[in-house]
Amino acid sequence: MQRSKTDFAVRRTRTGLGLFATRIIPRGKRIIEYTGPQISNEEAESRRGRYFFGVNKKWSIDGSPRTNTARYINHSCKPNAEPIISGSRIWIWSRKNIKPGDEITYDYGKEYFEGVIKPKGCRCEKCAAERKELRAKRLRRAVRGEKPSSLSDSNLRARGGAVASAPES
Ligand SMILES: [Zn+2]
C-alpha cells in the first residue's frame, strides 16, 4: 500500500522550509523516499551541490529536483527520523513517534555537519535551545554583576592593562 502524501507537508520554519508531519507517524515507519537521478560520486564531488546523498562507494543520488520532497527535511542533532539505504535507494524512516505539527528531521552526518553546518552555526532546535540557555546564563551572570571571562580580558586590554597579568593566565 502506498502511504498517503498527506502524512507530511512542506511548511515554513524559522529559517526556511521544512517537512512537517500532518498526522501521527509511528516509530519505525518508512516516511518518504529520497529521490533523484543517480550520479557517480566523482561527479557529485565536482558539482558540490547540497542535495547529493551518497548511496555507496560509487554512486550518489542528486536530490535537487523539486519533485524530491525529502530534500526539504532539515538537519537536526536530535533527529526524529533517519535515512536508511536499501540497495541503491534511500528511504527516510521515523525513529520516534512523530506528532502532527512536528518537523521531520534527520542527522546529515559528521562530514556534512563539520564542513557545511558547523561553520555557520547549527540552527536545529537542540542547538538553538542550547544557545538560548547560554544567553540566559550570561544574562543572569551580568545581572549579578559578574563578567564573563572573555569580557574581562577585553576590559583589561581596553584599560591598557597587560593581559598576561590577568588571573586566568
Ligand atoms: Zn544542531
Boltz pocket constraint, residues with backbone or C-beta under 6 A from the ligand:
constraints:
  - pocket:
      binder: B
      contacts: [[A, 76], [A, 77], [A, 78], [A, 122], [A, 123], [A, 124], [A, 125], [A, 126], [A, 127], [A, 128]]
      max_distance: 6.0
